[in-house]
Amino acid sequence: MRGHGDGRRSGAPGPRLDAADLGAELGDRATLVQFSSAFCAPCRATRRVLGEVAGLVPGVAHVEIDAEARLELVRALDVLKTPTVLVLDAGGRVVRRAAGQPRKADVIAALGEAV
């Protein structure tokens, strides 16, 4: 997934998140986690793109998190701007991340690493 940020693809496993961290269930195959803020116009477009992808790809969930309400998680994951999108595999491990508004094709491609 392209974005204005690190596309983290190092061989080291990323952090692992679960339903308690997210406040929602993980997808059976992958989860798209979006950190947003109230007055972020790109966040609205990102919500639409991720929702469409989650609707197209079976077993993929989209979870949106209000960054201001979850500062402890934002700090733990080093989220510096909104929108930031994390792609989690079925076990909740972060396999990709990007900051900024993603393109639909890039999100679908990034899911290939997670499923």
HELIX and SHEET records of a PDB file:
HELIX    1   1 ALA A   19  LEU A   22  1                                   4    
HELIX    2   2 ALA A   41  LEU A   56  1                                  16    
HELIX    3   3 LEU A   71  ALA A   76  1                                   6    
HELIX    4   4 LYS A  104  ALA A  114  1                                  11    
SHEET    1   A 4 VAL A  60  ASP A  66  0                                        
SHEET    2   A 4 ALA A  30  SER A  36  1                                        
SHEET    3   A 4 THR A  84  ASP A  89 -1                                        
SHEET    4   A 4 VAL A  94  ALA A  99 -1                                        
END                                                                             
